[in-house]
């Protein structure tokens, strides 16, 4: 029997990590969670949160997503594996109006053992958490999400990077950039390209295909798709044509798009 990989230590998720490396930290520091980064905003909008819903934020981080749920009239429950994240979320909650505070609650917990009742939630949010869980942990987490999700509820996922980009597209991108004299900005290891800290905490990056397969194995069905940050425009016609093909035409886009999204529901028996 294959030995299970040891979970990432919660000690790696420090306040410095959440305020200097974790997605959306610039916007969080500037607005205390009032504004979301492009990526978090895109993920949140997909969720379709409405007043009266019960929403679970798995891996709630700094807590700004829970704040936005409450502002839309939903009851937001959140938990995080890292004690630092729970403290940061509770600090954010303490700064909200008394009305919003009544709609938000955060605790420390392990996603493999979600501390809530079965069929409790209309939405479960898994934003930038998948890549931090080893395959066996992710499967256990999805089974728990399946348990706490209502029959007509939805699971919303965002994870990055698309592992096919890092494995197959990035080396080509780097080669082109080296040819253009821009190699200093493109290290050999793509994990060092944006956030070096990800080398320690990213243990299960996904492709579109692997995300579909993983969801199906846990009893979910739905839509999985890819997207990317807005691309810097080039006046050069050749670059523009190449970009269009790489980011719009399958199967090339399966390798060059950077982010993986999913909206999933329970399979009906």
Buried (B, 14 or more C-beta within 10 A) or exposed (E): EEEEEEBBEBEEBBEEBBBEBBBBBEBBEEEBBEBBBEBBBBBBEBBEBEEEBBBBBBBBBBBBBBBBBBBBEBBBBBBBBBEBBBBBBBEBBEEBEEEBEEBBBBBBBBBBEBEBEEBBBBBBBBBBBBBBBBBBBBBBBBBBBBBBBBEEBBBBBBBBBBBBBBBBBBEEBBEEBEEEEEEEEBEEEBBEBEBEBBEEBBBBBBBBEBBBEBBEEBBBEBEBBBBBEEEEEEEEEEEEEBBEEBBEEEEBBBBBBBBBBBBBBBEEE
